[in-house]
Amino acid sequence: MLKDCDWSIDRDYKTGSENEPLQFYLDGLANSNEFNLLLGYFSSSAINLLSVGFATFISKGGKMKMVINHLLSAKDKEAINQVEEGDSNNLKVFDLTNSSLLHSYLDEYDIHFFECLTYLISQKRIEIKVIKPKNGKGIAHYKSGVFSDGENNVGYKASCNFTLYGLSENLEELEAFLSWENGRSNKLIKKQLRIIDDYFNERDEDVDYLPSKDIEVVLKDRFGKKDINELLVQEEQLLKKKQSLMISNSKIKKTISAIFDTIEIERKKPRFPYPEGPRPYQIEAYMNWVKNDYIGLFAMATGTGKTLTSLNCVLEEYKINNFYKFIVLVPTTALAKQWVEEANKKFNYQNTILCCSENNNWKSEVTQLGKNILFGREVNYGIITTYATFKGIGFQTMLKEYFDEDYKKITLIADEAHNFGSQGFLKVIPHFINKRIGLSATPERQFDDNGNKLLNHFFSCSEEGYTFEYNMKTAIENGILCKYFYYPVIVNLEQNEQENYLKISKELLKYLDFETGKYKESEYVNNLLIKRKNIIHKAKNKLNALLSIINKIGKENFKRAFIYLPEGIEIDNSENEYTPYELENETRKIIDNYLIEIYNHFQIKMAKFTGETNNRDQILNNFKDGNLDALLAMKCLDEGVDVPQTKYAIFCSSTGNPRQYIQRRGRVLRTHKDKEFAIIYDLIVKPSISHTNTDESLSKMEKNIFLSELRRLVNFAVLSENKDQSLNDLESLCNDLDIDIYELANKELDNYK
């Protein structure tokens, strides 16, 4: 607090004296939360002393009001040029209208000041008023201000060694006023605040008022890249330099040491990773969660920031309770590593432990954490683990042994929460943890009513609606996801494929219950269904269609592409007639064949991306950096892969599970500054209409199969930029099967109301 500072006895500060101006600014910035500044024009001498301590002020929630002169008049610029030419001190004045030359004038302290200023702008924690003196009076220079801590104020007025129009580089004097000291000081402070208020309300008629937007744009463009942690690290380095120059001034050395302690504390605090803070819908999600007694299921479109939304809930609770404890469950190790990156590096959550096969020391790390809890130490932590590790005996034993006292404080986050409803997870569902967040783009488990009921019950949401929902249509309209064009591509089966397909279909008719539309359950029937589906997945003409798409796009334009290849052998989880070697070998054959053919035709740079790929991170980084044009994926790139640069997605094969194709679409719809829109191609095998129209039962079966596929096509088409064209491309095919595609499209759009 300002009242606790050791202010100069005579309230005067002068360069070279025991009470340096630097001491005043350090005390003011480190002990206030509001700063009103009359700066005049930007010069190195005007901002140099303000620069150190600025990040500390910001990290503690500081806000600013600043009045500046923009140096727009020709007379002002001429005056500055005269000073620069005639003054040996070489006064540096920064004209923010000349952004191209701005950086060349700045030293490290100036850069730090502008980076801090830009951070405040991005967080909407600063108001800037730009003034220009009337009637050719030249520069209006002020250097005074008021620090406030919510209870008390400290004002100051700088009296500087003037050259022709500005400040000398080496001399600074100022007089301080303490609001609690006497009536005179209080009146002077109120006068300063009134002057600033007059400028902001444009009541002073001796100046013109200019928009600050141009300055803010320049600052954001040149200095808007660092987060608060980076600014604090930078400030610490600058303070060390100042400290080394003030060897004889014990008072400043003591103050700087105290600021180092403050910086260390601030650097360890969690914070939202982006200066603009959480988006309104992410705040709404938190509020809904709180209203629902800290339990909820968030149904959010892929790419809208499910991770950020949930970790922000933890952050908001930290602001209230001054601690954070959370456990995150994810389906894959790749996703677990991404969560660690988000939690640790972006949100600055300390003591984040990765519990899965990627970290061989996780058991000892969790044990050490658990012992600290048992000893009664208040520890902040985050545990990020896979569902498989969480339900294992080792993790469950440690959870019960060490974390019993923390159950009421822990927030459980279940990413891809549909995994929660699986049979294997039923025995270990952590009902003992009170605060819960479930995340999924597609919370419902397909063909699993019991699993859905369990999921809704655990996360306390009704069948009528989720705790929070943010769908893809809204996300695209709000610019959270990018717009896209969708092109369905119809593929015909070859003659032998058609014959095998019909042969299997006729055999399956014997086991079809026409009233329910379901097949008799048996291993034989399952095998037939799988074999028929594999004919569709592996249709030979899909490769020709893919080559045609790439050729249409053009080799030079075909960059940043995900190609989802046909899956070699689709198996049912209940039985497996193929060995792991056979499955892997079939996958390798298909992906190698596609890769060779694409390369032979176009010589584009590609990489395979499958479940067996070891160097995934390296491949993704090469793709992000533009060193690869395309990734050929099979059973991958569905959950948790974040490559916003991706522009093209080609689906050579899709399952009937909405979760897969919704997440795949989400991969390519993430926004990026270099991407205006995304383009999706979707390969569909044409139904066997001509071969079944003489057999009513076969025709009905084929229609039902195609309807399942058509739901995906319509889901994609209705939100695309070329909706009418996409639906029109499918219309004749649907008419042959007596399907009204526009009726389906309207029903799909109703889901977003």
C-alpha positions in Angstrom: 0.0 0.0 0.0 1.2 3.6 -0.7 1.0 4.6 2.9 3.6 1.9 3.8 6.3 3.3 1.5 9.4 5.1 2.8 8.8 8.4 0.9 11.4 11.1 0.8 11.2 13.3 3.9 11.0 16.6 2.0 9.0 14.9 -0.8 11.6 15.9 -3.3 13.4 13.6 -5.7 16.4 14.5 -7.9 18.8 12.6 -10.1 22.1 12.0 -8.3 20.7 12.5 -4.8 19.9 10.0 -2.0 16.2 10.1 -3.2 16.4 9.2 -6.9 13.3 9.7 -9.1 13.6 6.0 -9.9 12.9 5.3 -6.2 9.7 7.3 -6.4 8.4 5.5 -9.6 9.3 2.1 -8.2 7.4 2.7 -5.0 4.4 4.2 -6.8 4.1 1.4 -9.4 4.7 -1.5 -7.0 2.2 -0.3 -4.4 -0.7 1.0 -6.5 -3.5 -0.4 -8.7 -4.3 2.8 -10.6 -2.1 5.3 -12.4 -3.3 8.6 -14.0 -0.5 10.0 -16.1 0.0 13.3 -18.0 2.9 12.3 -20.2 3.0 14.8 -23.0 4.9 13.4 -26.0 6.7 10.1 -25.9 10.4 10.6 -25.4 13.0 8.3 -24.0 13.7 10.5 -21.0 9.9 10.8 -20.4 9.3 7.1 -20.2 12.7 5.6 -19.2 12.1 5.8 -15.4 8.5 4.6 -15.8 9.5 1.5 -17.6 10.9 -0.5 -14.7 8.2 -1.5 -12.3 5.6 -1.2 -15.0 5.1 -5.0 -15.5 4.9 -5.5 -11.7 2.1 -2.9 -11.6 0.3 -4.6 -14.5 0.6 -8.1 -13.0 -1.2 -7.0 -9.8 -4.2 -5.8 -11.8 -3.1 -2.2 -12.4 -5.2 0.1 -14.6 -4.2 3.4 -16.3 -5.4 6.7 -17.7 -2.9 8.5 -19.9 -2.9 11.8 -21.7 -0.4 12.2 -24.5 0.5 14.5 -27.4 0.5 12.7 -30.7 3.0 15.1 -32.5 0.8 15.5 -35.5 1.6 19.2 -36.4 4.4 20.1 -38.7 5.6 22.7 -36.2 6.0 20.1 -33.5 8.0 17.8 -35.8 10.2 20.7 -36.9 10.8 21.6 -33.2 11.8 18.1 -32.4 14.2 18.0 -35.4 15.8 21.2 -34.2 16.4 19.7 -30.8 17.9 16.5 -32.2 20.3 18.4 -34.4 21.4 21.0 -31.9 21.4 19.2 -28.6 24.4 17.1 -27.7 22.2 15.0 -25.4 20.4 13.8 -28.6 16.9 13.9 -27.2 14.9 10.9 -28.5 11.2 11.7 -29.2 9.0 8.9 -30.6 6.5 9.9 -33.3 3.9 7.2 -33.2 2.6 8.2 -36.6 5.8 6.9 -38.2 5.6 3.2 -37.3 8.2 2.0 -39.7 11.0 4.1 -37.9 9.7 3.7 -34.4 11.7 0.5 -33.5 15.0 2.0 -34.7 14.8 4.7 -32.0 14.1 2.5 -29.0 16.4 1.1 -26.3 15.5 -1.9 -24.2 13.7 0.2 -21.5 11.6 2.0 -24.2 10.6 -1.3 -25.7 9.7 -2.7 -22.4 7.5 0.4 -21.7 5.7 0.1 -25.0 5.2 -3.7 -24.6 3.7 -3.2 -21.2 1.5 -0.4 -22.5 0.3 -2.7 -25.4 -0.5 -5.4 -22.9 -2.7 -3.0 -21.0 -4.4 -2.0 -24.3 -5.1 -5.6 -25.2 -6.6 -6.2 -21.7 -8.7 -3.0 -22.0 -7.1 -1.8 -18.8 -6.0 1.6 -20.1 -7.7 4.7 -21.4 -5.7 6.9 -23.7 -6.6 10.5 -24.6 -4.6 12.1 -27.4 -4.5 15.9 -27.4 -3.1 18.5 -29.8 -2.6 22.1 -28.8 -4.6 24.7 -30.7 -3.5 27.8 -32.6 0.0 26.5 -33.4 1.2 26.6 -29.8 3.5 23.6 -30.4 4.1 20.9 -27.9 2.0 20.7 -24.8 4.4 18.8 -22.5 3.3 17.5 -19.1 5.0 15.0 -16.9 2.9 14.5 -13.8 0.5 11.9 -12.4 -1.3 10.3 -9.6 -0.8 6.8 -8.1 -3.8 5.3 -6.2 -4.2 2.1 -4.2 -8.0 2.4 -3.6 -7.6 4.2 -0.3 -4.8 6.7 -0.7 -3.2 8.8 -3.5 0.3 10.0 -4.2 0.6 12.7 -6.8 3.7 14.2 -8.4 4.8 16.9 -10.7 8.0 16.6 -12.7 10.2 19.6 -13.0 12.8 18.8 -15.6 16.0 20.2 -17.2 14.5 21.6 -20.4 16.5 21.9 -23.6 14.7 23.8 -26.4 11.4 21.9 -26.4 11.9 18.9 -24.2 13.8 17.1 -21.5 17.4 16.4 -21.1 18.5 12.8 -20.9 20.3 13.1 -17.6 18.4 15.2 -15.2 15.1 14.6 -13.5 13.4 16.4 -10.6 10.0 15.8 -9.1 7.9 16.8 -6.1 5.5 14.3 -4.5 2.2 15.0 -2.7 0.7 12.5 -0.3 -3.1 12.6 0.1 -3.0 11.7 3.8 -0.4 14.2 4.7 -2.1 17.7 4.7 -4.8 19.7 3.0 -2.5 21.3 0.5 -1.2 18.0 -0.8 -4.8 16.7 -1.1 -5.9 19.7 -3.0 -3.0 19.4 -5.5 -3.8 15.8 -6.1 -7.5 16.6 -6.6 -6.5 19.3 -9.0 -4.3 16.9 -11.0 -7.2 14.4 -11.2 -9.6 17.1 -12.3 -7.2 18.2 -15.1 -7.0 14.6 -16.4 -10.8 14.3 -16.0 -11.3 17.5 -18.1 -9.2 16.1 -20.9 -11.0 12.8 -20.9 -14.4 14.5 -20.9 -13.0 17.0 -23.6 -13.8 20.0 -21.5 -10.5 21.8 -22.0 -11.0 24.1 -25.0 -7.3 24.9 -25.5 -6.6 21.5 -27.2 -8.0 19.4 -30.0 -8.9 15.8 -29.2 -7.7 13.1 -31.5 -8.8 9.4 -31.7 -6.4 7.0 -30.0 -7.2 4.1 -32.3 -4.3 4.8 -34.7 -1.8 4.8 -31.8 -3.3 1.6 -30.4 -3.1 -0.1 -33.8 0.6 0.8 -34.2 1.4 -0.3 -30.7 -0.4 -3.7 -31.1 1.3 -4.2 -34.4 4.8 -3.5 -33.1 4.7 -4.5 -29.5 1.7 -6.9 -28.9 3.4 -10.2 -28.6 4.4 -10.8 -25.0 2.4 -12.2 -22.2 2.6 -11.0 -18.6 5.1 -13.7 -17.5 7.5 -12.7 -20.3 7.1 -9.1 -19.3 7.9 -9.9 -15.7 11.0 -11.9 -16.7 12.1 -8.9 -18.9 11.5 -6.5 -16.1 13.6 -8.5 -13.6 16.5 -8.3 -16.0 16.1 -4.5 -16.5 15.9 -4.0 -12.7 19.1 -5.9 -12.2 20.8 -3.5 -14.6 19.4 -0.5 -12.8 20.5 -2.1 -9.5 24.0 -2.5 -10.7 24.1 1.2 -11.7 22.9 2.3 -8.2 25.5 0.5 -6.2 25.9 3.4 -3.7 22.1 3.9 -3.2 21.1 1.3 -0.5 17.5 2.5 -0.5 17.0 1.7 -4.2 18.8 -1.6 -3.9 16.4 -2.5 -1.0 13.4 -1.5 -3.0 14.5 -3.4 -6.1 15.1 -6.5 -4.0 11.5 -6.3 -2.6 10.2 -6.0 -6.2 12.2 -9.1 -7.1 10.2 -10.9 -4.4 7.0 -9.5 -5.7 7.9 -10.6 -9.3 8.7 -14.1 -8.1 5.2 -14.4 -6.4 3.4 -12.9 -9.4 5.2 -15.2 -11.9 3.9 -18.2 -10.1 0.3 -17.1 -10.1 -2.0 -18.6 -12.7 -3.6 -16.3 -15.2 -5.7 -16.5 -18.4 -3.2 -17.0 -21.3 -4.5 -14.3 -23.6 -4.5 -10.6 -22.8 -8.1 -10.1 -24.0 -9.3 -12.6 -21.3 -11.9 -15.3 -21.7 -14.6 -14.9 -24.4 -18.1 -14.0 -23.2 -19.4 -17.6 -23.9 -16.5 -19.0 -21.8 -17.6 -16.7 -18.9 -21.2 -17.9 -19.4 -20.1 -21.5 -19.2 -18.4 -20.8 -15.8 -21.5 -19.0 -14.5 -23.8 -21.9 -15.6 -21.4 -24.3 -13.9 -21.5 -22.4 -10.7 -25.4 -22.1 -10.8 -25.5 -25.9 -11.3 -23.7 -26.4 -8.0 -20.2 -26.7 -9.6 -21.2 -29.7 -11.8 -21.8 -29.6 -15.5 -21.5 -31.0 -19.0 -20.2 -28.6 -21.6 -21.2 -29.5 -25.2 -18.9 -27.4 -27.3 -18.1 -27.6 -31.0 -14.6 -28.8 -31.7 -12.3 -25.8 -32.0 -14.2 -23.4 -29.7 -11.8 -23.8 -26.7 -13.1 -26.5 -24.4 -9.7 -26.7 -22.7 -9.6 -23.0 -22.1 -13.2 -22.9 -20.9 -12.7 -25.6 -18.3 -9.3 -24.3 -17.1 -10.8 -20.9 -16.8 -13.4 -22.3 -14.4 -10.4 -23.5 -12.3 -8.9 -20.0 -12.5 -12.1 -18.2 -11.5 -12.3 -20.5 -8.4 -8.6 -19.8 -7.6 -9.4 -16.0 -7.6 -12.1 -16.7 -5.0 -10.4 -19.4 -2.9 -6.7 -18.6 -3.5 -5.8 -22.3 -4.4 -6.3 -24.6 -7.3 -6.5 -28.4 -7.4 -7.7 -30.2 -10.5 -7.6 -33.6 -12.2 -8.0 -33.9 -15.9 -9.0 -37.2 -17.6 -8.3 -37.6 -21.4 -8.5 -40.6 -23.8 -5.0 -40.5 -25.2 -1.4 -39.7 -24.2 -1.2 -37.2 -27.1 -4.1 -35.3 -25.7 -2.7 -35.5 -22.2 0.5 -33.8 -23.3 -1.5 -31.1 -25.0 -3.4 -30.5 -21.7 0.0 -30.2 -19.8 1.1 -27.6 -22.4 -2.2 -25.6 -21.9 -2.2 -25.8 -18.2 1.4 -25.3 -17.5 2.8 -23.0 -20.1 -0.4 -21.0 -21.0 -2.3 -20.8 -17.7 0.8 -20.9 -15.6 -0.5 -23.6 -13.3 2.4 -24.9 -11.3 3.1 -28.4 -10.2 1.3 -30.0 -13.1 1.9 -33.8 -13.3 1.5 -35.9 -16.4 0.3 -39.4 -15.4 0.6 -41.8 -18.3 3.2 -43.9 -20.2 4.9 -40.7 -21.4 6.1 -39.9 -17.9 8.0 -42.8 -16.2 8.2 -40.9 -12.9 4.5 -40.1 -12.5 4.0 -42.5 -9.6 6.8 -41.0 -7.5 5.7 -37.4 -8.4 2.1 -38.2 -7.3 3.3 -39.9 -4.1 5.4 -36.9 -3.2 2.5 -34.6 -3.8 0.2 -36.9 -1.7 2.6 -36.9 1.2 2.6 -33.1 1.2 -1.2 -33.2 1.4 -1.1 -35.7 4.3 1.3 -33.5 6.2 -1.3 -30.7 6.0 0.6 -28.5 3.5 -1.6 -26.4 1.2 -0.4 -27.4 -2.2 -1.6 -26.2 -5.6 -1.5 -28.9 -8.3 -2.9 -30.3 -11.5 -2.9 -33.9 -12.4 -3.5 -34.8 -16.1 -4.0 -38.5 -16.8 -5.5 -40.8 -19.4 -8.7 -42.7 -18.6 -6.7 -46.0 -18.8 -4.2 -44.8 -16.2 -6.9 -43.3 -13.9 -8.9 -46.5 -13.7 -5.7 -48.6 -13.0 -5.0 -50.1 -9.6 -1.9 -48.0 -9.1 -3.6 -44.6 -9.6 -6.8 -45.6 -7.7 -4.7 -46.8 -4.7 -2.8 -43.4 -4.5 -6.0 -41.5 -5.0 -7.6 -43.1 -2.0 -4.5 -43.1 0.1 -3.4 -39.5 -0.3 -6.2 -37.3 -1.7 -9.0 -38.0 0.7 -8.7 -34.6 2.4 -8.7 -32.8 -0.9 -11.8 -34.4 -2.5 -14.0 -31.4 -1.7 -11.4 -29.0 -3.2 -10.6 -30.9 -6.4 -12.2 -30.0 -9.7 -12.5 -33.1 -12.0 -12.4 -32.3 -15.7 -13.3 -35.1 -18.1 -12.2 -34.3 -21.6 -14.0 -36.2 -24.4 -16.5 -37.0 -21.7 -18.3 -39.6 -23.8 -15.6 -42.0 -22.7 -17.0 -41.7 -19.1 -20.0 -43.8 -20.0 -18.0 -46.8 -21.1 -18.5 -50.1 -19.3 -14.8 -50.2 -18.3 -15.2 -47.0 -16.3 -18.3 -47.8 -14.3 -16.4 -49.3 -11.4 -14.2 -46.3 -10.8 -16.4 -43.3 -11.4 -15.2 -40.8 -8.9 -18.5 -39.8 -7.2 -16.5 -38.6 -4.2 -15.2 -35.5 -6.1 -17.9 -32.8 -5.9 -16.7 -30.3 -8.5 -17.0 -31.8 -12.0 -16.8 -30.6 -15.6 -17.5 -32.9 -18.6 -16.3 -31.7 -22.0 -17.3 -33.0 -25.4 -18.2 -31.9 -28.9 -20.5 -34.9 -29.0 -21.4 -36.0 -25.5 -23.9 -38.6 -26.5 -22.7 -42.2 -26.8 -24.0 -43.8 -30.0 -26.4 -46.8 -29.4 -25.8 -46.6 -25.6 -28.8 -45.3 -23.8 -27.5 -46.6 -20.4 -24.1 -44.9 -20.9 -25.9 -41.6 -21.8 -28.0 -41.7 -18.7 -25.0 -42.4 -16.6 -23.1 -39.5 -18.2 -26.0 -37.1 -17.7 -26.5 -38.2 -14.1 -22.8 -37.8 -13.1 -22.6 -34.3 -14.6 -26.0 -33.4 -13.3 -27.6 -32.3 -16.6 -31.0 -33.2 -18.0 -31.9 -34.8 -21.3 -33.5 -31.5 -22.4 -30.1 -29.6 -22.4 -26.5 -29.5 -21.2 -25.1 -27.2 -18.6 -23.6 -25.2 -21.4 -23.8 -25.6 -25.1 -22.0 -23.8 -27.9 -22.7 -25.3 -31.3 -20.8 -25.1 -34.6 -23.3 -22.8 -36.3 -23.0 -20.2 -33.6 -19.2 -20.6 -33.5 -19.0 -20.0 -37.3 -21.3 -17.0 -37.2 -19.3 -15.5 -34.3 -16.0 -16.0 -36.1 -14.7 -18.5 -33.5 -14.5 -21.1 -36.2 -13.8 -20.3 -39.8 -16.3 -20.6 -42.7 -15.9 -23.5 -45.0 -16.9 -24.9 -48.4 -18.1 -28.4 -48.7 -17.9 -30.7 -51.8 -19.4 -34.2 -51.7 -17.8 -36.4 -54.3 -19.7 -39.5 -55.5 -17.7 -42.7 -56.1 -18.8 -45.8 -58.0 -17.9 -49.3 -57.0 -16.1 -51.4 -59.5 -17.9 -54.4 -61.1 -16.4 -57.1 -58.8 -16.9 -54.9 -55.7 -20.5 -54.3 -56.7 -21.0 -58.1 -57.1 -19.5 -58.9 -53.7 -21.5 -56.1 -52.1 -24.8 -57.5 -53.5 -23.9 -61.0 -52.6 -23.4 -60.1 -49.0 -26.5 -57.9 -48.9 -28.7 -60.7 -50.2 -27.3 -63.0 -47.5 -27.9 -60.4 -44.8 -31.6 -60.1 -45.9 -32.2 -63.5 -44.3 -31.3 -62.1 -40.9 -33.0 -58.7 -41.1 -36.0 -57.9 -39.0 -38.0 -55.6 -41.3 -40.2 -54.3 -38.5 -37.3 -53.1 -36.3 -34.7 -52.6 -39.0 -32.2 -54.6 -37.0 -30.2 -57.7 -37.8 -30.2 -60.9 -35.7 -27.3 -60.8 -33.3 -24.7 -63.5 -34.2 -21.0 -63.6 -34.9 -21.8 -64.7 -38.5 -24.0 -61.7 -39.1 -21.5 -59.3 -37.6 -18.8 -60.7 -39.9 -21.0 -60.2 -42.9 -21.8 -56.6 -41.9 -18.1 -55.8 -41.4 -17.1 -57.4 -44.8 -19.8 -55.3 -46.6 -18.7 -52.1 -44.8 -15.0 -52.9 -45.7 -16.0 -53.0 -49.4 -17.3 -49.5 -49.1 -14.3 -48.3 -47.1 -11.7 -49.8 -49.5 -13.5 -49.0 -52.8 -10.7 -48.8 -55.4 -12.1 -45.7 -57.1 -11.6 -43.6 -54.0 -8.0 -43.3 -54.9 -8.8 -42.0 -58.4 -11.3 -39.6 -56.9 -8.6 -38.3 -54.5 -6.1 -37.8 -57.3 -8.8 -35.9 -59.3 -9.4 -33.6 -56.3 -5.7 -32.8 -55.8 -5.4 -32.2 -59.6 -8.4 -29.8 -59.5 -6.9 -27.9 -56.6 -3.5 -27.8 -58.3 -0.1 -28.9 -57.0 1.0 -25.4 -56.1 -2.2 -24.7 -54.1 -2.5 -28.1 -52.3 -0.9 -27.1 -49.0 -2.0 -27.6 -45.3 -4.1 -30.7 -46.1 -5.4 -33.5 -43.9 -6.2 -36.7 -46.0 -8.3 -39.2 -44.0 -7.6 -42.5 -45.8 -9.9 -45.6 -45.9 -9.4 -47.8 -42.9 -8.1 -51.2 -44.0 -10.1 -53.7 -41.9 -12.9 -52.6 -39.7 -13.5 -54.9 -36.8 -16.2 -55.2 -34.2 -14.9 -54.7 -30.6 -16.8 -57.8 -29.4 -14.7 -60.1 -31.6 -11.6 -60.0 -33.7 -10.8 -62.7 -36.3 -7.7 -60.8 -37.4 -4.3 -60.8 -35.7 -2.7 -57.5 -34.7 0.0 -58.2 -37.4 -2.7 -58.6 -40.1 -4.4 -55.4 -39.0 -1.1 -53.4 -39.0 0.0 -54.9 -42.3 -3.3 -54.1 -44.0 -3.1 -50.5 -42.8 0.4 -50.2 -44.0 -0.5 -51.5 -47.5 -3.3 -49.1 -48.0 -1.5 -46.0 -46.7 1.7 -46.8 -48.6 -0.3 -47.4 -51.8 -2.0 -44.0 -51.5 1.2 -42.2 -50.6 3.1 -43.7 -53.6 0.3 -42.9 -56.1 -0.1 -39.3 -54.8 3.7 -38.7 -54.9 4.0 -40.2 -58.4 1.3 -37.9 -59.7 2.2 -34.6 -57.9 5.5 -34.9 -56.0 4.1 -33.2 -52.9 5.7 -33.4 -49.5 3.7 -35.8 -47.3 3.9 -37.9 -44.1 2.0 -40.8 -42.8 0.1 -40.3 -39.5 -1.3 -43.5 -38.0 -1.7 -45.1 -34.6 1.8 -46.6 -35.0 3.5 -43.3 -35.9 6.2 -42.6 -33.2 7.4 -39.1 -34.1 4.0 -37.5 -34.1 5.0 -34.2 -32.5 7.8 -33.7 -35.0 5.5 -34.5 -37.9 2.9 -32.0 -36.7 5.5 -29.3 -36.2 6.8 -29.9 -39.7 3.3 -29.6 -41.0 2.7 -26.4 -39.0 5.9 -24.9 -40.3 5.0 -25.6 -43.9 7.7 -28.3 -44.4 4.9 -30.8 -45.2 2.0 -30.2 -47.6 -0.2 -33.0 -46.4 -0.7 -35.6 -43.7 -2.1 -39.0 -44.6 -4.1 -40.2 -41.6 -5.8 -43.4 -40.6 -7.6 -43.7 -37.3 -5.9 -40.5 -36.2 -6.2 -36.8 -36.2 -9.7 -37.1 -34.6 -9.3 -36.2 -31.0 -7.1 -33.4 -29.6 -4.9 -32.4 -32.6 -4.6 -28.7 -32.9 -3.2 -27.4 -36.2 -5.1 -24.1 -37.1 -3.2 -23.6 -40.3 -5.0 -26.7 -41.9 -7.0 -25.5 -44.9 -8.0 -28.7 -46.7 -9.6 -31.9 -45.4 -10.4 -34.8 -47.6 -12.5 -37.6 -46.2 -11.9 -40.8 -48.2 -13.8 -42.8 -45.5 -15.9 -42.1 -42.5 -17.7 -44.2 -40.0 -21.3 -43.7 -39.2 -20.4 -42.4 -35.7 -21.1 -38.6 -35.6 -18.3 -38.2 -33.1 -15.6 -39.0 -35.7 -16.8 -36.8 -38.5 -17.7 -33.9 -36.3 -14.3 -33.9 -34.7 -12.6 -34.3 -38.0 -14.4 -31.3 -39.3 -13.4 -29.4 -36.2 -9.8 -30.0 -37.0 -9.9 -28.0 -40.2 -12.3 -25.2 -39.0 -9.9 -23.7 -36.5 -9.2 -20.0 -37.3 -5.8 -18.8 -38.4 -4.6 -15.4 -39.5 -3.4 -16.8 -42.9 -6.6 -18.8 -43.5 -9.8 -17.1 -44.8 -11.9 -20.3 -45.0 -11.5 -24.1 -45.1 -12.4 -26.5 -47.9 -13.7 -30.0 -47.3 -14.1 -32.9 -49.8 -16.2 -35.9 -48.8 -16.1 -39.1 -50.8 -19.4 -41.1 -50.8 -19.9 -44.5 -52.5 -22.9 -44.4 -54.7 -25.7 -46.8 -53.5 -26.4 -49.9 -55.6 -29.6 -48.5 -57.0 -29.7 -50.0 -60.4 -28.9 -53.4 -59.0 -31.6 -53.4 -56.4 -34.6 -51.7 -58.0 -36.0 -55.1 -59.0 -35.8 -56.3 -55.4 -37.9 -54.3 -53.0 -36.3 -55.7 -49.9 -32.8 -55.0 -51.2 -33.8 -51.5 -52.3 -35.2 -50.7 -48.8 -32.0 -52.0 -47.2 -29.9 -49.9 -49.5 -32.0 -46.8 -48.8 -31.5 -47.2 -45.0 -27.8 -47.7 -45.4 -27.5 -44.5 -47.5 -29.7 -42.6 -45.1 -27.1 -43.2 -42.4 -24.4 -41.8 -44.7 -26.7 -39.0 -45.8 -27.0 -37.6 -42.3 -23.3 -36.8 -42.3 -23.5 -35.2 -45.7 -26.5 -33.0 -44.8 -24.8 -32.1 -41.4 -21.8 -30.8 -43.3 -23.7 -29.2 -46.2 -26.2 -27.0 -44.2 -23.4 -25.0 -42.5 -21.2 -24.6 -45.5 -20.8 -21.4 -47.6 -22.0 -23.3 -50.7 -25.0 -25.0 -49.1 -27.2 -24.9 -52.1 -24.6 -26.3 -54.4 -23.8 -29.1 -52.0 -27.4 -30.1 -51.6 -28.0 -29.8 -55.3 -25.1 -32.2 -56.0 -26.8 -34.8 -53.9 -30.4 -34.2 -55.0 -30.6 -36.5 -58.0 -29.1 -39.4 -56.1 -31.6 -38.8 -53.3 -34.5 -38.6 -55.7 -33.6 -42.1 -57.0 -34.1 -43.4 -53.5 -37.2 -41.4 -52.9 -35.5 -39.2 -50.3 -36.3 -35.5 -49.9 -32.8 -34.0 -49.2 -34.3 -30.6 -48.5 -36.6 -31.9 -45.8 -33.5 -33.5 -44.2 -31.6 -30.2 -44.5 -34.4 -28.3 -42.8 -34.6 -30.8 -39.9 -30.8 -30.5 -39.5 -31.0 -26.7 -39.3 -33.8 -27.1 -36.7 -31.2 -28.7 -34.4 -29.4 -25.3 -34.1 -32.4 -23.3 -33.1 
